[in-house]
Amino acid sequence: MGGDSHEGLGDAFTGAWAEAADDTAFRRAQDAERDESYFDPAVARAEADGLSALGQFIYYDAFVMHGYADAQGTVGFRTIRAEAVEAADPPAEGGDEEAYLNAFLDARVEALRKEPSHSDTSRVETAQRVFVHEGRLQLETPLAWKVYGESYRIDGP
Protein backbone atom coordinates (compact mmCIF):
# COMPACT_ATOMS: atom_id res chain seq x y z
CA MET A 1 0.00 0.00 0.00
CA GLY A 2 1.22 3.47 -0.83
CA GLY A 3 3.84 2.35 -3.33
CA ASP A 4 4.04 2.76 -7.06
CA SER A 5 5.19 -0.77 -7.89
CA HIS A 6 3.52 -2.58 -10.77
CA GLU A 7 5.35 -5.79 -9.96
CA GLY A 8 3.34 -8.90 -10.77
CA LEU A 9 0.74 -7.14 -12.89
CA GLY A 10 2.33 -8.20 -16.16
CA ASP A 11 1.12 -8.13 -19.72
CA ALA A 12 -2.47 -9.08 -18.90
CA PHE A 13 -2.89 -5.93 -16.83
CA THR A 14 -1.12 -3.74 -19.39
CA GLY A 15 -3.29 -5.10 -22.20
CA ALA A 16 -6.52 -4.72 -20.23
CA TRP A 17 -5.60 -1.16 -19.29
CA ALA A 18 -4.82 -0.25 -22.91
CA GLU A 19 -8.15 -1.75 -24.01
CA ALA A 20 -10.06 0.11 -21.30
CA ALA A 21 -8.41 3.39 -22.31
CA ASP A 22 -10.19 3.15 -25.68
CA ASP A 23 -13.57 2.24 -24.15
CA THR A 24 -15.82 5.32 -24.20
CA ALA A 25 -18.05 4.01 -21.38
CA PHE A 26 -14.98 3.43 -19.21
CA ARG A 27 -13.68 6.92 -19.97
CA ARG A 28 -17.08 8.47 -19.17
CA ALA A 29 -17.10 6.60 -15.86
CA GLN A 30 -13.58 7.88 -15.08
CA ASP A 31 -14.57 11.45 -15.97
CA ALA A 32 -17.71 11.25 -13.81
CA GLU A 33 -15.70 9.92 -10.85
CA ARG A 34 -13.08 12.66 -11.30
CA ASP A 35 -15.73 15.35 -11.35
CA GLU A 36 -17.72 13.99 -8.40
CA SER A 37 -14.77 13.13 -6.15
CA TYR A 38 -12.25 15.84 -7.00
CA PHE A 39 -13.07 18.59 -9.47
CA ASP A 40 -16.55 19.67 -8.39
CA PRO A 41 -15.84 19.72 -4.63
CA ALA A 42 -12.49 21.48 -5.13
CA VAL A 43 -13.99 24.21 -7.32
CA ALA A 44 -17.00 24.63 -5.01
CA ARG A 45 -14.73 25.04 -1.95
CA ALA A 46 -12.46 27.45 -3.86
CA GLU A 47 -15.43 29.55 -4.95
CA ALA A 48 -16.77 29.57 -1.37
CA ASP A 49 -13.35 30.79 -0.22
CA GLY A 50 -13.43 33.55 -2.86
CA LEU A 51 -10.53 32.15 -4.88
CA SER A 52 -9.57 32.83 -8.49
CA ALA A 53 -8.89 30.33 -11.27
CA LEU A 54 -5.41 29.78 -9.79
CA GLY A 55 -6.90 29.01 -6.39
CA GLN A 56 -9.32 26.56 -7.99
CA PHE A 57 -6.40 24.83 -9.72
CA ILE A 58 -4.39 24.69 -6.46
CA TYR A 59 -7.36 23.23 -4.55
CA TYR A 60 -8.07 20.68 -7.31
CA ASP A 61 -4.47 19.49 -7.36
CA ALA A 62 -4.52 19.08 -3.58
CA PHE A 63 -7.84 17.18 -3.70
CA VAL A 64 -6.42 14.76 -6.29
CA MET A 65 -3.13 14.16 -4.54
CA HIS A 66 -4.23 14.17 -0.89
CA GLY A 67 -7.94 13.35 -0.93
CA TYR A 68 -10.44 15.32 1.10
CA ALA A 69 -9.91 13.81 4.54
CA ASP A 70 -6.88 12.50 6.37
CA ALA A 71 -6.10 8.81 6.11
CA GLN A 72 -3.59 6.91 8.18
CA GLY A 73 -0.14 8.30 7.38
CA THR A 74 -1.47 11.14 5.22
CA VAL A 75 -2.71 14.70 5.52
CA GLY A 76 -5.84 15.45 3.50
CA PHE A 77 -7.16 18.61 1.88
CA ARG A 78 -9.42 19.40 4.85
CA THR A 79 -6.44 19.58 7.24
CA ILE A 80 -4.27 21.50 4.77
CA ARG A 81 -7.05 24.08 4.34
CA ALA A 82 -7.64 24.32 8.12
CA GLU A 83 -3.93 25.04 8.64
CA ALA A 84 -4.00 27.68 5.90
CA VAL A 85 -7.06 29.38 7.42
CA GLU A 86 -5.24 29.54 10.77
CA ALA A 87 -2.38 31.37 9.07
CA ALA A 88 -4.32 33.70 6.73
CA ASP A 89 -7.92 34.63 5.97
CA PRO A 90 -9.25 33.52 2.58
CA PRO A 91 -10.58 36.30 0.33
CA ALA A 92 -14.20 35.44 1.18
CA GLU A 93 -13.36 36.46 4.76
CA GLY A 94 -11.60 39.66 3.73
CA GLY A 95 -8.09 38.23 3.31
CA ASP A 96 -5.56 38.84 0.58
CA GLU A 97 -5.69 36.00 -1.96
CA GLU A 98 -1.95 35.78 -2.56
CA ALA A 99 -1.23 35.66 1.19
CA TYR A 100 -3.88 32.99 1.67
CA LEU A 101 -2.65 30.88 -1.27
CA ASN A 102 0.90 31.06 0.07
CA ALA A 103 -0.37 29.88 3.47
CA PHE A 104 -2.23 27.03 1.76
CA LEU A 105 0.88 26.07 -0.22
CA ASP A 106 3.01 26.21 2.94
CA ALA A 107 0.63 23.77 4.63
CA ARG A 108 0.60 21.61 1.52
CA VAL A 109 4.40 21.40 1.39
CA GLU A 110 4.40 20.23 5.00
CA ALA A 111 1.82 17.57 4.11
CA LEU A 112 3.88 16.44 1.11
CA ARG A 113 6.99 16.08 3.26
CA LYS A 114 5.10 13.70 5.56
CA GLU A 115 4.25 11.30 2.73
CA PRO A 116 7.18 9.31 1.31
CA SER A 117 5.42 8.75 -2.02
CA HIS A 118 4.81 12.52 -2.40
CA SER A 119 7.96 14.03 -0.94
CA ASP A 120 8.91 15.95 -4.13
CA THR A 121 7.45 19.42 -3.64
CA SER A 122 8.30 20.81 -7.09
CA ARG A 123 4.65 20.76 -8.24
CA VAL A 124 4.07 23.36 -5.53
CA GLU A 125 7.34 25.29 -5.35
CA THR A 126 8.28 25.55 -9.04
CA ALA A 127 4.78 25.67 -10.50
CA GLN A 128 1.87 26.77 -8.31
CA ARG A 129 3.85 29.09 -6.05
CA VAL A 130 5.52 30.66 -9.09
CA PHE A 131 2.08 31.62 -10.44
CA VAL A 132 1.13 33.11 -7.05
CA HIS A 133 4.34 35.15 -6.88
CA GLU A 134 3.79 36.38 -10.44
CA GLY A 135 0.23 37.41 -9.54
CA ARG A 136 -1.29 35.23 -12.28
CA LEU A 137 -4.49 34.66 -10.34
CA GLN A 138 -6.51 34.08 -13.52
CA LEU A 139 -3.74 31.90 -15.00
CA GLU A 140 -2.93 34.58 -17.55
CA THR A 141 -0.50 33.49 -20.23
CA PRO A 142 2.31 33.17 -20.80
CA LEU A 143 2.79 30.59 -18.05
CA ALA A 144 6.18 28.97 -17.50
CA TRP A 145 6.88 26.38 -14.81
CA LYS A 146 8.85 23.29 -13.87
CA VAL A 147 7.61 20.06 -12.36
CA TYR A 148 9.77 17.08 -11.44
CA GLY A 149 12.70 18.59 -13.34
CA GLU A 150 10.81 19.16 -16.61
CA SER A 151 10.09 22.66 -17.97
CA TYR A 152 6.76 23.67 -19.50
CA ARG A 153 5.35 26.80 -21.11
CA ILE A 154 1.97 27.96 -22.39
CA ASP A 155 2.18 31.10 -24.49
CA GLY A 156 -1.48 31.74 -25.13
CA PRO A 157 -4.75 30.45 -26.49
GROMACS elastic network, one bead per residue, 0.5 to 0.9 nm:
[ bonds ]
;  ai    aj funct       b0    kb
    1     4     6  0.85859   500
    2   116     6  0.86178   500
    2   117     6  0.68544   500
    3     6     6  0.89277   500
    3   117     6  0.67274   500
    4   117     6  0.79502   500
    5     8     6  0.88167   500
    6     9     6  0.57440   500
    6    10     6  0.78800   500
    7    10     6  0.73044   500
    9    12     6  0.70886   500
    9    13     6  0.54932   500
    9    14     6  0.75694   500
   10    13     6  0.57304   500
   10    14     6  0.65035   500
   10    15     6  0.88158   500
   11    15     6  0.59004   500
   11    16     6  0.83839   500
   12    15     6  0.52379   500
   12    16     6  0.60963   500
   12    17     6  0.85263   500
   13    16     6  0.51199   500
   13    17     6  0.60133   500
   13    18     6  0.85455   500
   14    17     6  0.51670   500
   14    18     6  0.61865   500
   14    19     6  0.86423   500
   15    18     6  0.51393   500
   15    19     6  0.61713   500
   15    20     6  0.85931   500
   16    19     6  0.50766   500
   16    20     6  0.60893   500
   16    21     6  0.85810   500
   17    20     6  0.50542   500
   17    21     6  0.61361   500
   17    22     6  0.89683   500
   18    21     6  0.51387   500
   18    22     6  0.69294   500
   19    22     6  0.55627   500
   19    23     6  0.67353   500
   20    23     6  0.50015   500
   20    24     6  0.82920   500
   20    25     6  0.88843   500
   20    26     6  0.62857   500
   20    27     6  0.78191   500
   21    24     6  0.78952   500
   21    26     6  0.72643   500
   21    27     6  0.67662   500
   22    25     6  0.89977   500
   22    26     6  0.80551   500
   22    27     6  0.76843   500
   23    26     6  0.52800   500
   23    27     6  0.62786   500
   23    28     6  0.87163   500
   24    27     6  0.50036   500
   24    28     6  0.60640   500
   24    29     6  0.85318   500
   25    28     6  0.50706   500
   25    29     6  0.61698   500
   25    30     6  0.86325   500
   26    29     6  0.50732   500
   26    30     6  0.62229   500
   26    31     6  0.86607   500
   27    31     6  0.61137   500
   27    32     6  0.85356   500
   28    31     6  0.50451   500
   28    32     6  0.60665   500
   28    33     6  0.85524   500
   29    32     6  0.51130   500
   29    33     6  0.61636   500
   29    34     6  0.85750   500
   30    33     6  0.51483   500
   30    34     6  0.61120   500
   30    35     6  0.86265   500
   31    34     6  0.50416   500
   31    35     6  0.61536   500
   31    36     6  0.85746   500
   32    35     6  0.51825   500
   32    36     6  0.60647   500
   32    37     6  0.84206   500
   33    36     6  0.51629   500
   33    37     6  0.57712   500
   33    38     6  0.78667   500
   34    37     6  0.54360   500
   34    38     6  0.54201   500
   34    39     6  0.62088   500
   34    40     6  0.83483   500
   34    64     6  0.85971   500
   35    38     6  0.55975   500
   35    40     6  0.52980   500
   35    41     6  0.80202   500
   36    39     6  0.66276   500
   36    40     6  0.58031   500
   36    41     6  0.71190   500
   37    40     6  0.71388   500
   37    41     6  0.68499   500
   37    42     6  0.87184   500
   37    63     6  0.83894   500
   37    64     6  0.85031   500
   37    67     6  0.86003   500
   37    68     6  0.87248   500
   38    41     6  0.57910   500
   38    42     6  0.59464   500
   38    43     6  0.85487   500
   38    60     6  0.64014   500
   38    61     6  0.86044   500
   38    63     6  0.56669   500
   38    64     6  0.59697   500
   38    67     6  0.78474   500
   38    68     6  0.83113   500
   39    42     6  0.52479   500
   39    43     6  0.60857   500
   39    44     6  0.84783   500
   39    56     6  0.89372   500
   39    59     6  0.88488   500
   39    60     6  0.58316   500
   39    61     6  0.89007   500
   39    63     6  0.79142   500
   39    64     6  0.83004   500
   40    43     6  0.53154   500
   40    44     6  0.60205   500
   40    45     6  0.85782   500
   40    60     6  0.86047   500
   41    44     6  0.50600   500
   41    45     6  0.60561   500
   41    46     6  0.84714   500
   41    60     6  0.82755   500
   41    63     6  0.84473   500
   42    45     6  0.52763   500
   42    46     6  0.61035   500
   42    47     6  0.85870   500
   42    56     6  0.66369   500
   42    57     6  0.83197   500
   42    58     6  0.88084   500
   42    59     6  0.54442   500
   42    61     6  0.85598   500
   42    62     6  0.84654   500
   42    63     6  0.64981   500
   43    47     6  0.60196   500
   43    48     6  0.84834   500
   43    53     6  0.88962   500
   43    55     6  0.86144   500
   43    56     6  0.52777   500
   43    57     6  0.79806   500
   43    59     6  0.72439   500
   43    60     6  0.68902   500
   44    47     6  0.51627   500
   44    48     6  0.61420   500
   44    49     6  0.86164   500
   44    56     6  0.84644   500
   45    48     6  0.50039   500
   45    49     6  0.61663   500
   45    50     6  0.86594   500
   45    51     6  0.87676   500
   45    56     6  0.82579   500
   45    59     6  0.80229   500
   46    49     6  0.50210   500
   46    50     6  0.62564   500
   46    51     6  0.51867   500
   46    52     6  0.76665   500
   46    53     6  0.87176   500
   46    55     6  0.63045   500
   46    56     6  0.52726   500
   46    57     6  0.88281   500
   46    58     6  0.89167   500
   46    59     6  0.66526   500
   46    60     6  0.87815   500
   47    51     6  0.55502   500
   47    52     6  0.75909   500
   47    55     6  0.86629   500
   47    56     6  0.74512   500
   47    92     6  0.85874   500
   48    51     6  0.76145   500
   48    92     6  0.68889   500
   49    90     6  0.56639   500
   49    91     6  0.61901   500
   49    93     6  0.75438   500
   50    55     6  0.86961   500
   50    90     6  0.68632   500
   50    91     6  0.50888   500
   50    93     6  0.81618   500
   50    97     6  0.81702   500
   51    54     6  0.74825   500
   51    55     6  0.50292   500
   51    56     6  0.65130   500
   51    90     6  0.76898   500
   51    91     6  0.66600   500
   51    92     6  0.78116   500
   51    97     6  0.68410   500
   51   101     6  0.87566   500
   51   137     6  0.85130   500
   52    55     6  0.51126   500
   52    56     6  0.62926   500
   52    57     6  0.86940   500
   52    97     6  0.82356   500
   52   137     6  0.57018   500
   52   138     6  0.60234   500
   52   139     6  0.87854   500
   53    56     6  0.50088   500
   53    57     6  0.62325   500
   53    58     6  0.86661   500
   53   137     6  0.62373   500
   53   139     6  0.65459   500
   54    57     6  0.50483   500
   54    58     6  0.61630   500
   54    59     6  0.86074   500
   54   128     6  0.80077   500
   54   131     6  0.77418   500
   54   132     6  0.78291   500
   54   136     6  0.72690   500
   54   138     6  0.58016   500
   54   139     6  0.58626   500
   55    59     6  0.60789   500
   55    60     6  0.84662   500
   55    97     6  0.83666   500
   55   101     6  0.69088   500
   55   137     6  0.73021   500
   55   138     6  0.87642   500
   56    59     6  0.51709   500
   56    60     6  0.60553   500
   56    61     6  0.86007   500
   57    60     6  0.50787   500
   57    61     6  0.61480   500
   57    62     6  0.86151   500
   57   128     6  0.86094   500
   58    61     6  0.52828   500
   58    62     6  0.63063   500
   58    63     6  0.87162   500
   58   101     6  0.82610   500
   58   104     6  0.88164   500
   58   105     6  0.82789   500
   58   124     6  0.86154   500
   58   128     6  0.68503   500
   59    62     6  0.51247   500
   59    63     6  0.61355   500
   59    64     6  0.86976   500
   59    77     6  0.79265   500
   59    81     6  0.89409   500
   59   104     6  0.89807   500
   60    63     6  0.50341   500
   60    64     6  0.62232   500
   60    65     6  0.86352   500
   61    64     6  0.52242   500
   61    65     6  0.61751   500
   61    66     6  0.83838   500
   62    65     6  0.52036   500
   62    66     6  0.56114   500
   62    67     6  0.71776   500
   62    68     6  0.84305   500
   62    76     6  0.80620   500
   62    77     6  0.60862   500
   62    80     6  0.86911   500
   62   108     6  0.76572   500
   63    66     6  0.54728   500
   63    68     6  0.57671   500
   63    76     6  0.76670   500
   63    77     6  0.58086   500
   63    78     6  0.89831   500
   64    67     6  0.57453   500
   64    68     6  0.84288   500
   65    76     6  0.85789   500
   65    77     6  0.87940   500
   65   118     6  0.83807   500
   66    69     6  0.78688   500
   66    70     6  0.79019   500
   66    74     6  0.73538   500
   66    75     6  0.66061   500
   66    77     6  0.60014   500
   66   111     6  0.85544   500
   66   112     6  0.86624   500
   67    70     6  0.74237   500
   67    71     6  0.85804   500
   67    75     6  0.84077   500
   67    76     6  0.53287   500
   67    77     6  0.60155   500
   67    78     6  0.85019   500
   68    75     6  0.89199   500
   68    76     6  0.51857   500
   68    78     6  0.56424   500
   68    79     6  0.84742   500
   69    74     6  0.88818   500
   69    75     6  0.73202   500
   69    77     6  0.61455   500
   69    78     6  0.56297   500
   69    79     6  0.72561   500
   70    73     6  0.80045   500
   70    74     6  0.57014   500
   70    77     6  0.75828   500
   70    78     6  0.75054   500
   70    79     6  0.71445   500
   71    74     6  0.52643   500
   71    75     6  0.68212   500
   71    76     6  0.71414   500
   72    75     6  0.82876   500
   73   114     6  0.77444   500
   73   115     6  0.70662   500
   74   111     6  0.73036   500
   74   112     6  0.85760   500
   74   114     6  0.70568   500
   74   115     6  0.62339   500
   75    78     6  0.82137   500
   75    79     6  0.63785   500
   75    80     6  0.70117   500
   75   108     6  0.86418   500
   75   111     6  0.55475   500
   75   112     6  0.81207   500
   75   114     6  0.78814   500
   75   115     6  0.82360   500
   76    79     6  0.56065   500
   76    80     6  0.63735   500
   76    81     6  0.87574   500
   76   111     6  0.79725   500
   77    81     6  0.59989   500
   77    82     6  0.84691   500
   77   108     6  0.83279   500
   78    81     6  0.52697   500
   78    82     6  0.61655   500
   78    83     6  0.87295   500
   79    83     6  0.61725   500
   79    84     6  0.85692   500
   79   107     6  0.86225   500
   80    83     6  0.52624   500
   80    84     6  0.62965   500
   80    85     6  0.87705   500
   80   104     6  0.66171   500
   80   105     6  0.85027   500
   80   106     6  0.88683   500
   80   107     6  0.54025   500
   80   108     6  0.58559   500
   80   110     6  0.87700   500
   80   111     6  0.72805   500
   81    85     6  0.61255   500
   81    86     6  0.86254   500
   81   103     6  0.88866   500
   81   104     6  0.62088   500
   81   107     6  0.76852   500
   81   108     6  0.85163   500
   82    85     6  0.51362   500
   82    86     6  0.63259   500
   82    87     6  0.88466   500
   82   104     6  0.87766   500
   82   107     6  0.89897   500
   83    86     6  0.51482   500
   83    87     6  0.65336   500
   83    88     6  0.88755   500
   83   103     6  0.79267   500
   83   104     6  0.73610   500
   83   107     6  0.62052   500
   84    87     6  0.51217   500
   84    88     6  0.60815   500
   84    89     6  0.79750   500
   84    90     6  0.85234   500
   84   100     6  0.67866   500
   84   101     6  0.79613   500
   84   102     6  0.83277   500
   84   105     6  0.79949   500
   84   106     6  0.77520   500
   84   107     6  0.61924   500
   84   108     6  0.87853   500
   85    88     6  0.51624   500
   85    89     6  0.55122   500
   85    90     6  0.67362   500
   85   100     6  0.74984   500
   85   103     6  0.77858   500
   85   104     6  0.78066   500
   86    89     6  0.74875   500
   86   103     6  0.87811   500
   87   100     6  0.77189   500
   87   103     6  0.61282   500
   87   104     6  0.85029   500
   88    95     6  0.68142   500
   88    96     6  0.81114   500
   88    99     6  0.66408   500
   88   100     6  0.51339   500
   88   101     6  0.86448   500
   88   102     6  0.88668   500
   88   103     6  0.63897   500
   88   104     6  0.85825   500
   89    92     6  0.79433   500
   89    93     6  0.58716   500
   89    94     6  0.66260   500
   89    96     6  0.72408   500
   89    97     6  0.83525   500
   89    99     6  0.82902   500
   89   100     6  0.61285   500
   90    93     6  0.55125   500
   90    94     6  0.66776   500
   90    96     6  0.67736   500
   90    97     6  0.62777   500
   90    99     6  0.84137   500
   90   100     6  0.54686   500
   90   101     6  0.80765   500
   91    96     6  0.56274   500
   91    97     6  0.54059   500
   91   100     6  0.75888   500
   92    95     6  0.70468   500
   94    97     6  0.89822   500
   95    98     6  0.88367   500
   95    99     6  0.76295   500
   95   100     6  0.69201   500
   96    99     6  0.54068   500
   96   100     6  0.61820   500
   96   101     6  0.86704   500
   97   100     6  0.50496   500
   97   101     6  0.59976   500
   97   102     6  0.84863   500
   97   132     6  0.89869   500
   97   137     6  0.85739   500
   98   101     6  0.51190   500
   98   102     6  0.61128   500
   98   103     6  0.85798   500
   98   132     6  0.60676   500
   98   133     6  0.76598   500
   98   135     6  0.74983   500
   98   137     6  0.82651   500
   99   102     6  0.51910   500
   99   103     6  0.62667   500
   99   104     6  0.87060   500
   99   132     6  0.89436   500
  100   103     6  0.50221   500
  100   104     6  0.61860   500
  100   105     6  0.86079   500
  101   105     6  0.60566   500
  101   106     6  0.84624   500
  101   129     6  0.82660   500
  101   132     6  0.72636   500
  102   106     6  0.60143   500
  102   107     6  0.85966   500
  102   129     6  0.70733   500
  102   132     6  0.74199   500
  102   133     6  0.87731   500
  103   106     6  0.50209   500
  103   107     6  0.63011   500
  103   108     6  0.85506   500
  104   107     6  0.51924   500
  104   108     6  0.61105   500
  104   109     6  0.87022   500
  105   109     6  0.60663   500
  105   110     6  0.85885   500
  105   124     6  0.67544   500
  105   125     6  0.82858   500
  105   128     6  0.81819   500
  105   129     6  0.72043   500
  106   109     6  0.52416   500
  106   110     6  0.64738   500
  106   111     6  0.87980   500
  106   124     6  0.89986   500
  107   110     6  0.51869   500
  107   111     6  0.63326   500
  107   112     6  0.87520   500
  108   112     6  0.61369   500
  108   113     6  0.86305   500
  108   121     6  0.88512   500
  108   124     6  0.80479   500
  109   113     6  0.62037   500
  109   114     6  0.87899   500
  109   119     6  0.85080   500
  109   120     6  0.89718   500
  109   121     6  0.62043   500
  109   124     6  0.71956   500
  109   125     6  0.83141   500
  110   113     6  0.51929   500
  110   114     6  0.65946   500
  111   114     6  0.52832   500
  111   115     6  0.68649   500
  111   118     6  0.87624   500
  111   119     6  0.87006   500
  112   115     6  0.54080   500
  112   116     6  0.78633   500
  112   117     6  0.84459   500
  112   118     6  0.53467   500
  112   119     6  0.51649   500
  112   120     6  0.72772   500
  112   121     6  0.66445   500
  113   116     6  0.70498   500
  113   118     6  0.70346   500
  113   120     6  0.76286   500
  113   121     6  0.76780   500
  114   118     6  0.80590   500
  114   119     6  0.71132   500
  115   118     6  0.53094   500
  115   119     6  0.58952   500
  116   119     6  0.52899   500
  116   120     6  0.87511   500
  117   120     6  0.82692   500
  118   121     6  0.74888   500
  120   123     6  0.76308   500
  120   124     6  0.89654   500
  120   148     6  0.74479   500
  121   124     6  0.55196   500
  121   125     6  0.61079   500
  121   126     6  0.82077   500
  121   147     6  0.87450   500
  121   148     6  0.84641   500
  122   126     6  0.51249   500
  122   127     6  0.69044   500
  122   128     6  0.88600   500
  122   146     6  0.72470   500
  122   147     6  0.53754   500
  122   148     6  0.59159   500
  122   149     6  0.79665   500
  123   126     6  0.60616   500
  123   127     6  0.54050   500
  123   128     6  0.66288   500
  123   129     6  0.86528   500
  123   145     6  0.89266   500
  123   146     6  0.74641   500
  123   147     6  0.51209   500
  123   148     6  0.70654   500
  124   127     6  0.55302   500
  124   129     6  0.57576   500
  124   130     6  0.82519   500
  124   147     6  0.83798   500
  125   128     6  0.64009   500
  125   129     6  0.52125   500
  125   130     6  0.67965   500
  125   146     6  0.88826   500
  125   147     6  0.87530   500
  126   129     6  0.64172   500
  126   130     6  0.58132   500
  126   131     6  0.87912   500
  126   145     6  0.59974   500
  126   146     6  0.53624   500
  126   147     6  0.64533   500
  126   148     6  0.89248   500
  127   130     6  0.52426   500
  127   131     6  0.65372   500
  127   132     6  0.89794   500
  127   144     6  0.78622   500
  127   146     6  0.57927   500
  127   147     6  0.65554   500
  128   131     6  0.52982   500
  128   132     6  0.65035   500
  128   133     6  0.88522   500
  128   145     6  0.82137   500
  129   133     6  0.61371   500
  129   134     6  0.85060   500
  130   133     6  0.51386   500
  130   134     6  0.61226   500
  130   135     6  0.85901   500
  130   136     6  0.87993   500
  130   144     6  0.86023   500
  130   145     6  0.72757   500
  131   134     6  0.50505   500
  131   135     6  0.61458   500
  131   136     6  0.52716   500
  131   137     6  0.72459   500
  131   139     6  0.74015   500
  131   143     6  0.77167   500
  131   144     6  0.85799   500
  131   145     6  0.83420   500
  132   135     6  0.50523   500
  132   136     6  0.61354   500
  132   137     6  0.66927   500
  133   136     6  0.77996   500
  134   137     6  0.84572   500
  135   138     6  0.85009   500
  135   139     6  0.87095   500
  136   140     6  0.55617   500
  136   141     6  0.81820   500
  136   143     6  0.84563   500
  137   140     6  0.73805   500
  139   142     6  0.84755   500
  139   143     6  0.73295   500
  140   143     6  0.69918   500
  140   156     6  0.82235   500
  141   144     6  0.85111   500
  141   153     6  0.89248   500
  141   154     6  0.64234   500
  141   155     6  0.55689   500
  141   156     6  0.52934   500
  141   157     6  0.81549   500
  142   153     6  0.70620   500
  142   154     6  0.54550   500
  142   156     6  0.59303   500
  143   152     6  0.81120   500
  143   153     6  0.55014   500
  143   154     6  0.51391   500
  143   155     6  0.64884   500
  143   156     6  0.83489   500
  144   151     6  0.74392   500
  144   152     6  0.56999   500
  144   154     6  0.65324   500
  144   155     6  0.83330   500
  145   150     6  0.84110   500
  145   151     6  0.58421   500
  145   152     6  0.54191   500
  145   153     6  0.64958   500
  146   149     6  0.61041   500
  146   150     6  0.53262   500
  146   152     6  0.60167   500
  146   153     6  0.87728   500
  147   150     6  0.53870   500
  147   151     6  0.66630   500
  147   152     6  0.80472   500
  148   151     6  0.86018   500
  154   157     6  0.82590   500
